[in-house]
Amino acid sequence: MYKLLLVLLLSASVNAEVYDGVAIVVKDKAITLLDIENEMKVSHLDAEKAADTLIRKKLEALEIEERKITVASGEVYDDIKKMASRNNMSISDFYDAVRESNGMTSTQLKAKTKEKLLSQKLYSAIAYSSISEPTETEIEEYFEIHKDNYKHPAAFTVIIYDSKDKDRLQEKVDNPMFYSPEIVTNEQTLPYDRISPELATLLERTELNHFTAVIPNGKGGFMSFYMKEIESAKEGGLESVRNQLLNSIMAEKREQVLGDYFARLRHNADINVIRKVK
């Protein structure tokens, strides 16, 4: 009897430890208070919306598992290779550029890419029919509604600092008075519509009279852009952002299909809220 009581007490203690810090359980998969706090920081959401986001992610992961959807490492590599190619970089240089500009390691980039590809495959498995391409009227209406999202500088006047020695270039970025014959400079005006989306994003984030992060130049060396002048912001014409508009509209349509699907799935799922999040 004593041994049985001891076993029961130990079991209760273990269960208490297991559920300590757990806020929600989705089909036996736990979401902790720490998970919710981290999601709030990353996504800038309040606790309730962060919890909803994590529940959706758990349901997606379970759905992917049940449908046996997989993404091979080769598929991830091919997708990253395409992104690198768009920026005229080798994959190695692209990893370095992403790390310098976004602080994302190659491992994190691969994980993010795999997550995107899994989501695309999940959508294909869930959607009963393909989404129709938006009509010209849809595109024009979407552009009018979201016009502010497509305002951008006309061009950037920059001084490009180029060097084969990353440390020397970083020293120049840290101390503008530093001089080295190993660093070559070249002033250029870069029209917004003629540079890659990744470079445009990097330059838009750079303040006037400041350097960008040191990034690979695609030729085995490194470069940094000093922001000298930003030509006045303008509203991009529809044609200049047509591809972005198409991608945004199609992404919203896909998300509507997925959102409806997972709303129904959540309604019928075994979800236990152990403690309220605030």
MOPE-V988652 format. One record per residue. RES is the residue in one letter. SS is DSSP state (helix for helix, strand for strand, loop for the rest). OMEGA is omega in radians with two decimals (none if undefined). D_FIRST is the distance of its C-alpha to the first C-alpha in whole Angstrom. Layout:
BEGIN
res/ss/omega/d_first
RES/SS/OMEGA/D_FIRST
RES/SS/OMEGA/D_FIRST
END
This chain:
BEGIN
res/ss/omega/d_first
M/loop/-3.14/0
Y/helix/3.14/4
K/helix/3.13/5
L/helix/3.12/5
L/helix/-3.14/6
L/helix/3.12/9
V/helix/3.14/10
L/helix/3.13/11
L/helix/3.11/12
L/helix/3.13/14
S/helix/3.13/15
A/helix/3.13/17
S/helix/3.14/18
V/helix/3.14/20
N/helix/3.12/21
A/helix/3.13/23
E/helix/-3.13/25
V/helix/-3.07/26
Y/helix/3.11/27
D/loop/3.13/29
G/loop/3.12/32
V/strand/-3.12/32
A/strand/-3.05/35
I/strand/3.05/35
V/strand/3.14/34
V/strand/-3.13/36
K/loop/3.12/35
D/loop/3.08/32
K/strand/-3.01/34
A/strand/2.97/34
I/strand/-3.07/37
T/strand/3.06/36
L/helix/3.12/38
L/helix/3.08/39
D/helix/-3.11/41
I/helix/3.12/42
E/helix/3.14/44
N/helix/3.13/45
E/helix/3.10/47
M/helix/-3.13/48
K/helix/-3.07/50
V/helix/-3.04/51
S/helix/-3.12/52
H/loop/3.12/53
L/loop/3.03/51
D/loop/-3.02/50
A/helix/-3.09/46
E/helix/-3.14/46
K/helix/3.09/48
A/helix/3.11/47
A/helix/3.11/43
D/helix/3.13/45
T/helix/-3.13/47
L/helix/3.07/44
I/helix/3.11/42
R/helix/-3.14/46
K/helix/3.11/45
K/helix/3.13/42
L/helix/3.11/43
E/helix/-3.13/46
A/helix/3.13/44
L/helix/3.13/42
E/helix/3.10/45
I/helix/3.13/46
E/helix/-3.11/43
E/helix/-3.14/43
R/loop/3.13/47
K/loop/3.10/47
I/loop/-3.13/50
T/loop/3.03/50
V/loop/-3.12/53
A/loop/-3.14/54
S/helix/3.11/55
G/helix/3.11/59
E/helix/3.10/59
V/helix/-3.13/58
Y/helix/-3.12/60
D/helix/-3.13/63
D/helix/3.10/62
I/helix/3.11/62
K/helix/3.11/66
K/helix/3.13/67
M/helix/3.12/66
A/helix/-3.12/68
S/helix/3.12/71
R/helix/-3.13/72
N/loop/3.14/72
N/loop/-3.14/74
M/loop/2.95/71
S/loop/3.14/70
I/helix/3.13/66
S/helix/3.12/65
D/helix/3.14/68
F/helix/3.07/66
Y/helix/-3.13/63
D/helix/-3.12/64
A/helix/3.12/66
V/helix/3.14/63
R/helix/-3.11/61
E/helix/-3.07/64
S/helix/-3.07/65
N/helix/-3.12/61
G/loop/-3.10/59
M/loop/3.12/57
T/loop/3.12/56
S/helix/3.11/57
T/helix/3.13/53
Q/helix/3.11/53
L/helix/3.11/56
K/helix/3.14/55
A/helix/3.14/52
K/helix/3.13/54
T/helix/3.12/56
K/helix/3.11/53
E/helix/3.13/52
K/helix/-3.11/55
L/helix/3.08/56
L/helix/3.14/52
S/helix/3.13/53
Q/helix/3.14/57
K/helix/3.12/55
L/helix/3.11/53
Y/helix/-3.13/55
S/helix/-3.13/57
A/helix/-3.07/55
I/helix/-3.07/54
A/loop/-3.13/58
Y/loop/3.10/59
S/loop/-3.12/63
S/loop/3.13/64
I/loop/3.14/65
S/loop/3.08/69
E/loop/3.14/71
P/loop/3.11/72
T/loop/3.12/76
E/helix/3.12/78
T/helix/3.11/78
E/helix/-3.12/74
I/helix/-3.12/75
E/helix/3.13/77
E/helix/3.14/75
Y/helix/3.13/72
F/helix/-3.14/75
E/helix/-3.11/76
I/helix/-3.05/73
H/loop/-3.03/71
K/helix/-3.10/75
D/helix/-3.14/73
N/helix/-3.07/71
Y/helix/3.01/74
K/strand/-3.11/76
H/strand/3.08/76
P/strand/3.11/79
A/loop/-3.12/82
A/strand/3.09/82
F/strand/2.99/81
T/strand/-3.03/83
V/strand/2.93/81
I/strand/-3.11/82
I/strand/3.08/80
Y/strand/-3.01/79
D/strand/3.12/79
S/strand/3.05/78
K/loop/-3.11/77
D/loop/-3.10/75
K/helix/-3.11/72
D/helix/3.12/71
R/helix/-3.13/75
L/helix/3.11/75
Q/helix/3.11/72
E/helix/3.11/74
K/helix/3.12/76
V/helix/-3.12/74
D/helix/-3.11/72
N/loop/-3.06/76
P/loop/3.14/79
M/loop/-3.12/81
F/loop/3.11/80
Y/loop/3.04/83
S/loop/3.11/82
P/loop/3.14/85
E/loop/-3.13/82
I/loop/-3.14/81
V/strand/3.14/83
T/strand/-3.12/84
N/strand/-3.14/85
E/strand/-3.14/86
Q/strand/2.96/85
T/strand/-3.05/85
L/strand/3.09/82
P/strand/-3.09/82
Y/helix/-3.04/79
D/helix/-3.08/80
R/helix/3.10/80
I/loop/-3.09/77
S/loop/3.12/74
P/helix/-3.12/71
E/helix/3.12/69
L/helix/3.11/72
A/helix/3.13/73
T/helix/3.13/69
L/helix/-3.12/70
L/helix/3.11/73
E/helix/-3.14/72
R/loop/-3.06/69
T/loop/-3.13/72
E/loop/3.08/73
L/loop/-3.14/77
N/loop/3.07/78
H/loop/3.08/75
F/strand/2.93/74
T/loop/3.00/71
A/loop/3.06/69
V/loop/-3.11/70
I/strand/3.09/70
P/strand/-3.13/71
N/loop/3.12/74
G/loop/-3.12/74
K/loop/-3.13/76
G/loop/3.11/74
G/loop/-3.08/75
F/strand/3.13/74
M/strand/3.04/75
S/strand/-3.12/74
F/strand/3.03/76
Y/strand/-3.06/78
M/strand/-3.10/78
K/strand/-3.12/82
E/strand/3.07/82
I/strand/3.13/81
E/loop/-2.98/83
S/loop/-3.13/83
A/strand/3.10/80
K/strand/3.09/81
E/strand/3.14/80
G/loop/3.08/79
G/loop/-3.10/81
L/helix/-3.08/79
E/helix/-3.09/81
S/helix/-3.12/79
V/helix/-3.07/76
R/helix/-3.12/76
N/helix/3.10/73
Q/helix/3.12/71
L/helix/3.13/71
L/helix/-3.14/71
N/helix/-3.12/68
S/helix/-3.13/66
I/helix/-3.14/67
M/helix/3.12/65
A/helix/3.12/62
E/helix/3.11/62
K/helix/3.11/62
R/helix/-3.12/60
E/helix/3.11/57
Q/helix/3.11/58
V/helix/3.14/57
L/helix/-3.12/54
G/helix/3.12/53
D/helix/-3.11/54
Y/helix/-3.08/51
F/helix/3.03/49
A/helix/3.09/49
R/helix/-3.14/48
L/helix/-3.14/45
R/helix/-3.13/44
H/helix/-3.09/44
N/helix/-3.05/42
A/loop/3.09/40
D/loop/-3.11/36
I/strand/-3.14/36
N/strand/3.06/34
V/strand/-3.08/35
I/loop/3.08/32
R/loop/-3.14/34
K/loop/3.09/38
V/loop/-3.11/40
K/loop/none/43
END
